[in-house]
Amino acid sequence: MKRIGFQFKIKHDRLAEYKEHHQHVWPEMLDALREAGWHNYSLFMRADGLIFGYFESEENLAVALAKMEATEINARWQEFMTPFSDSNARPDEGFTELEGYFHLD
C-alpha cells in the first residue's frame, strides 16, 4: 500500500464553508472514493487555506485521480468545490504531490 500526500489551496474567506461541506460529503462520493481504492483518506487545513491531504492506495496519485476522474459523481463534486479553490480550477486539478521520506510504524 502506498502512502500519498498532497496539497492544494482553498480561498481563505471560504474556509469555514468548505470545511462544513466536508462534514456532509455526499454518500455517492464516499462510495466512489472507496471503490477507486482510496483508504485512510484525511484532509488537514492550515489557517491560510493550505490543505494537506493523505490517503493510502495500491496505485500512485495519478492513477488514483484517474480512477476518480472516470466517475460522474466526482465531476459533480469537483464542480461544486471549484468556487472554493484558490486557483479557481477544480481542486483535484491543483493537487501537488508531496514526497514521503519518513514513516514510523
HELIX and SHEET records of a PDB file:
HELIX    1   1 HIS A   12  ARG A   14  5                                   3    
HELIX    2   2 LEU A   15  HIS A   21  1                                   7    
HELIX    3   3 PRO A   27  GLU A   35  1                                   9    
HELIX    4   4 LEU A   61  GLU A   69  1                                   9    
HELIX    5   5 GLU A   72  MET A   81  1                                  10    
HELIX    6   6 THR A   82  PHE A   84  5                                   3    
HELIX    7   7 PRO A   91  GLU A   93  5                                   3    
SHEET    1   A 4 HIS A  39  MET A  45  0                                        
SHEET    2   A 4 LEU A  50  SER A  57 -1                                        
SHEET    3   A 4 LYS A   2  LYS A   9 -1                                        
SHEET    4   A 4 THR A  96  LEU A  98 -1                                        
END                                                                             
